[in-house]
Amino acid sequence: MGVILITHSMEEAARYAQRIVVMGGGQICLEGSTREIFLRDRAELLKAMVDVPESIKLAEELKSAGLPLEGVHLTKEELVQAITKAKGWA
């Protein structure tokens, strides 16, 4: 069974979607897995006036500040787990 979710919230898209279709001007701009779209196609997302989830931005800032985060973090839950592991709190 499939469900179509239409949203402007990239946090919702990251949390619930397995595949994303980004539309602009009535046309499909991007289509693919959630991780693929948010990581590989970031420049194309910006052209379509779509941003990445806040968890990705925060993870990038934490990495640039020296926190050794592993992997990709699309949701806040994934990011919390990665921070916990990186800090040795687990």
C-alpha positions, 0 to 999 in steps of 0.5 A: 500500500502506498500513501501520498503525503504533500508537505512543505515541511522537510522534517516531515518528509524526512521522517515519513517518506521513503521516496520524494518527488520535488515539484516546481512550476508544475514539473517534477524537478527531482525524484528518488529516495529520501536520503538520496534527494537530501544528500546528493541533490542539495544544489537542485533542491535549492534551485527548487526553493526547497531546503534540507531538514534542520537535522542535516544542517545541525549535524554539519555544524556539529561536524565542523565544530569537531564532533565525530558524527558517523553517518547521515542524520535525516531526523532528529531521532537519528541525530540524537542517537549519533550525538549520544554515540559520538559523546560516548553516552551510550 
